């Protein structure tokens, strides 16, 4: 499966430049890879914080020093504060129940200079002298305050608060209103400019820069907005502190129209569908089998396109597939059915690509290796997806009432898939069917399919960290700015994207 302008004719590039580019696809020593899992467990950052918090709870007291250490750890890990609070509350409740104790946060006593005056000592004479001295000091304070007011009144200052009033008004505007306008019409420059003014007035540097980037991509940026964008723009790869957790995919990266349950149903049958597809292609003599000598050692490879795969996989929390290079193949990054599935890299990405282009293309490519998405590399047409989905529902409930002509079409697929499923997968399908019925027994596969394409582009854009690069590659594919490009304009200015930047540690300070 080939996506996103990967087959465009590239220009020549020297071997030395290729090797230099390959060295760039390396992670910092402190990088924490995204969890490689399809489940809903805690991400690696939250797990690290959980371990640290458990240590703090050992004596039942959280000191000021320990709290400061926790705050610093949370800031370094980029964990959302609301999510952090819920995590702490759950752990504290469990600790208190288990040990039958009350957790106490202990803070230092105020410094002596800030403590209330003690006048009990020294007897009556000492007490009287102390109170007299306090009275004298209070009177002197009042004199100094009067002198200060007279001095301030004597200063002639011309004040113009017009701009301040404007800035204050912008800072109190609701950015959600402006972003809703962008979501309705992602190409509306005025809505982007309104959102930029709000974030600029609030001093929210990263959000302001992201919207300035969108204005530049729209060709509607002012000189100041262009300067803001160029000042923080980078042509090098992102250097995240950590990879994505599974919850980040679902909560921030998935397009809102990508129905999770629909994807989960496809995810359960994806391995069986792959095996069936490979069997059919082999029977028909159409199975492509890369030569063993073209397989790459991704840890030692110097080819940029190859090195990009494990780099991106670690950030996205996905396993890196087996990789083969076929220099005469027309494609770029291509999914080839196999057991296990493999990636074949062709000449479309072997030369003439910048690092940021590789980042977008490989991020988009790898997103299809998620269990929810993989069936689209096998069956991309909507009728095929509909038959596969109905077959999964029939396996989950053999008594599913469907039209006779549909049953004749779907039954052979279900009969071919079911023997390839493990008992746990069959149980999962039955549970998914019940949830599907509870949620209304409706799905729109055309909308879901388009949403998965948008999710894949979002993953590529997140890695490239450059809207212009993503749009340039999509423009070849969409012959202009189509649905995928428009979605990136909305995503690039959304709270979901801002949260992902903070979680990866690539947000501007």
N, C-alpha and C positions, 0 to 999 in steps of 0.2 A: 504494500500500500504506500503510495507516494503522495506527499502533501506539500503545498505552500511554495511553489516556485522553485522546487528543488532541481528541476530538470532544465533550468535556464542555462544557456551556453555561457560557461565561465571563461575568464581570461587566463593566460598562462601564469604560472607562479613558480619561482625557483625552489629547489629542494631545500636550500638553506633557510629560506623564509618559511617554508612549511614546517621545518623542525622548530624554528623559533616560535611559531604560533602554537605548536603542540605543547611546548613547555608552559604556556600560559594556563592550560587547563589543569591546574593543580590547586588543591585546597590548602588553606593555612593549617599549621599544626594544631591550632586550637579549634578547628572546625568540628562540629558534632553532626554527623550524618543523620538524615531523616530516617525514622524507623521504617524498616522494610517489612510492611505488614498490611493486610487488607482489613484488619479488625478495627475496633474502636477504642483501643487501649490508650493510656497516657502517652504523650509524646516524650522524647528524650529530655527536653528541657524541664518539663513538669516533673519527670521522674527524678532528675537531679535535685530540683528544689525540694521534692518530697523527702529525699534522703537527708538533705541538710536540715529540714524542719524537724524530722524525727530525732536527729541528734540534739537539737535545741530543747525538745520536749522531755528529754531523759530525766531531768531533775524536777520537772513540773513547774519551773520558773523560767520565764523569758526575760532576760536582763536587757538593759539598754544596749549593751555591746552586741548581744546576740541579735537583737532587732535590727541594729544597724547593719550587721553582716547579712541578715536575710534580705533587707532592702537593697543592698548593693548587689547581691546575687540575683535578685529578681530583675533589677535594672539591666545587669549584664546579659541575662538570658533572654530579655525581651518578652517576658510573660505578661499577658493581659492582667491588669490589676483586679478586675472583677472575677476573672477565672481563678486568680491566685487566692482571693479572699474565700471563695467557695471551697477551694482545696484545703486551706488552713482550717476553716471551720469544721470540715468533715474530719480532719485528722485530730483536732482538739477534742471534738465530741467523742471520737473513738477512744482516745487516750483517757479521758475523764471517766468514761463508762468502764473501761477495762481495769483501771487502777483505783476507781472510786476516790478520786481527788479532784480538786479544782485548780485549773491552770491559772497562774497569776503572771501578768506582765509587770515587772519591777522596773521602775525608773528612778534615777538618782534624785536625792533630795535637793532642793534649791540651794544655791551657793549662800554662804553666810551673809554676804552683803545684801542679798535679796530677802533674807528671812525677816520676819517681824521683829521689831526692837523688844528686847526683854528688859523690863524695868522692875523686876521683883527684887533683885539683889541690892545690897548696899544699905539696907535699912531705910528709915524715913528720910534722913538727910540726903543720902545718896540718890534716893528716888526723886526727891524734889529738885536736886541739882540737874539730874538727867532730863527731867521733864522741862526744866527751864531752858536747857541747851537745845532740846528739840524744838521748843517754841521759837527760839532765836533763829534757828536754821530755817524753819518754815517761813518766817517773816522775810528773811533774806531771799529765799526762793521767789516769793511774791514780788519783791523789789526788782529782781533780775527779769522776771517775766514782764513787768511793766516797762522796763527799759527796752526790752526786745520789741515789744509792740510799738513803742514810740519810734524806734529806729526803722522798723519795717514800714511804718506809715510815712516816714520822711523820704523814702526811696521812690523816685519817679520812674515807673516801669510801664511801657506800652504793651498791652497784652492783646493778642488776636487769637481767639479760641475757635475760629471758624473751621480750620482744618482738623483740630482736635475733635470738634463736635462731629464732623463728617466721619472721622476714623472711629469714634466711639459708636456711631450709628451703624457703621459697617460691621464692627466687632460684635454687635448684638443681633445681627441678622442670623437667621437660621440657615446654615449651609445645606441642610437637607432639602429645603425648598428649591434652591438653585440646582442641586444635583438631580432632583426629580424632573426639572426642565431638561437637563442633559439626557436623562434616561429616555424621555419621550422623543427628543430630537438630538442625538449625539453630535450633530454637525452644527448646532446653534452656537455661534461664537459669543453672543451676548450672555448666554447662560454660563459659559465657561468663564467669561470675564467677571461676571458677578461673583462666582464662586472664588475666583482668584482674589478679588478685592477683600472678601470676607476673611480668607485665610491670611492674607497679607496684613490686614488690620489686627488680627489676633496674634500675629507673630508666630504662626505655625509654619515653620520653614519648609518642612518636607512636603506637606500638603500643598503649600503655595507653589513650590517648585514643580510638583507633579502636574498641577493645572497649567502652569506656564508652559510646560512641555507640550500639553495638548493644544494650547493656543498656537504655539509655533508650528505644530504639525498641521493645524487647520489653515495656516497662513494668515492668521488674524492677530498675531502678537504685536504689541507696541515695542518701541525700542527698549523700554525698561524691562518688559517681560522677556524679550529676547536675551537681554543682558543677564537677567536672573537665571534663565535656563542655561545659557552657555557657561556661566560661572561655575556651576556644579555638575555640568555634563561630563561624562567620561567615555572614552572610546575603548576602555579596557573592560575585562570581565568583572562581574560582581564578586566580592569576597565576603560571602555570608559567614556569620558566626555559627549558624546551625541550619539544619535542613528542616523540611516540612514534616509535621506530624499528620497522621491520618485525619484527625479532627480538622486540621487546617484545610485539607482538601475539601471536606464536606462543608465546612462553615464559611470559608473565604474564597476558595478557588473554583469550585463547581459553579457553573452558570445556574441562576435560580430556576430556570425552566428544565434543568436536567433532573427529572424525577428520580430520587434515590432508590426507591423500591424497584422501579423498572430496571435500573442498572444492576441492582443486586440479583434480580431474577436471571438476567443475562449472564451475570458473573458466575452463578452456580453451574450453568450448563456450558460455559465457555470451554473448559478442558475437553468435554465430550464432543462439542461441536468442532474443535480443532482436530481431534483424532479422526472424526468422521470425514472432515474436509481433506486431511492428508491421505486417508485411505482412498477416497474418491479420485483425487488427483493422481495418485500412484497407479490406480487401476486404469485411468484414462491416458497414462503416459505423459501427464502434464506437470508432474511434481518437480520443482526445481531443487536440485541438490547441490549446494556449493561445494567446490573441491576442498578437501581437507587442508591443502597447503595454503589456501587463501584465508584461513581462520587467523584472527589477530589475538595476540596477547595484549589486552587493553592496558595492563599495568606497565608494559615496556614499549608500547607502540610510539612512534614519532609522528604518525599521520594525524593531523589536527582533527579531522572528522572522527577518527577512532578515539582519540583521547577525550573528545568532548562527551562521549557516551557515559563512561563511569563518573565523570565530573557532574554531569547533569543528573544522573540517576541518584547519586548520593544526596543532592540537594532536594530532589523531588520525593525521596523516600521510596524509590522503586529499585527492583533488582536489575542489574545490567545484563542484557541478553548476550548470548554468543554473537560475535561480530565477524563478518567476512567482508573482504574487499574484492570487488570485481571491477577493475579499472575500465573495462570496455562497456560496462552496463550503463544504460542511459540514465537510470534513476539516480536519486540522491540517497536519502535514508529510506530504505524499503523494508517492509515487513514481509517475510517469506514463511509460509506455513511449514512447520516442521515440529518434531517432538524432541526437545522443547522448541518453541518458536525462535527464529533467529532474525537478526538484522543484517541486511546486505547493503553495503555502501558502494554506490556507483560514482561515475565521473562527474555527476551533477554537483557534488559537494567536495570533490577531492582537490580542487584548486579554484582560485579566484573568489574565495569567500572570506569575509572578515570574521574576526572572532565573534562579534555580536550576531552576525548572520548565522554562524554555526550554533550559537547559544539558542536562538529562536527556533531554528529548524530541529535541533536535537531535542529540545524541551517539548515541542509539539509532537515529535515522533514518539518519544518515550511515554507520553501520556496515554497512548493507545495500548500500552502494556498493562494498564490497570485492568483488574478483572472485569469491572463494569463496562469497559470500553472495547475489550479485545475482539468481541464478536464482529465489530464493524470492520476489522481488518480482513475478516473471512467473508462476510456477507454485507456489502455496503448498500444494496438496493432495498428500498422500503418494503416491497412485497416479501423478500426473503426474511427481513427482520420480523415482519408480522407473523409469518409462518413459524419462525423459530420461537417467538414469544408465546404464541398459542400452544405450541408443542410443550413448552415448559409448564404452562398452566394445566394442560391435560395430564402431564406426569404428576403434577401436584394434586390434581383431583380428576381421576379418570372419568368420573360421571359428569364432567363439565358439559352443560347443555350448549352446543354450538350447531350451526346449520350443517346439514348433511354434506353439502359440497365442500364446505370448509373442513369438516371432519375427514373426508376422503383425502384431502390435500395434506392435512396436518398429522394424521395418524401414523403414516410411514416415518415421518421425522421423529415423532415421539418414540416409536418402537425402536428406532435406530439409536437414539440417545440414551434411553432408560437403562439398557444393560451396561452402559459405560459409567453409570453413576454409582458412587459409594452409598451405603445406607445413610450416612450422615448428610450427604447431599440431597437424598430423597426426602429426608426429614425436613431439611431446610426449605426445599421447594414446597412442601405441604404447608409449612409455616408462612412462607411468602404468599401462597395462594390465599390463606385465611386473612392475612393483612391486606392483600389486594382487594378482597371482597369488603372488608371493614372500611377501607378508604374510598369506597364507591365503585370499585370494579371498572375503572376507566383509566385509560392512558392514551396519550397522543404520541405515537412513535415517530411521526414526522418531526414534531416539535422536539422530542427527546433527542433524536438523531442530530438535528441542527445544534441543539444545546451542547452536545458532546464535542462538536467541531469547535464551538466557541470556547469551551473549557480547554481544549487542546491548545488553541491560540493564546489563551490567557497564561497557560503554563510556559509557553515559549517566550511570551513577552516578559513574564516575571524574571526569567533567566537572562534575557537580553538586556533588560533594564533600559531599553531605548525604543520609544514609540515609533520614531521615524524609521528605524530598521525593520520593525515588524510590519509597518504599513507598506513599505517598499516591496517586501517579499509577497505580501498578500495582494498587492495591486496587480502583479503579474497574473496571479491565479483568478482574481475576481474581475479583471479588466476594469479597474477603477476601484472605487470604495464601496464595497458591498456590505452585506450583513456582518461578516466577520470583522471587517475594519471598524464599522460603526460600533460594534460591541466593545472593541478595545478602547475607543474614546470614552465610553461610559465607564468601563472597568478601571481605566487609568486614573480616573478622578473620583473613584468610589472609596467609601470607608473600608470595604473589604480589602482593596489593594493596599491602602495605607497600613492596615493591620498586618498584612503579609510582609510588608517591608520592615515593620518593627520586629516581627518574629524572626525574620532572617538576619536582622541586624544590618540592613542596608539603607535604612532611613537616614536622611540628613539630620544632623544634630540640631 
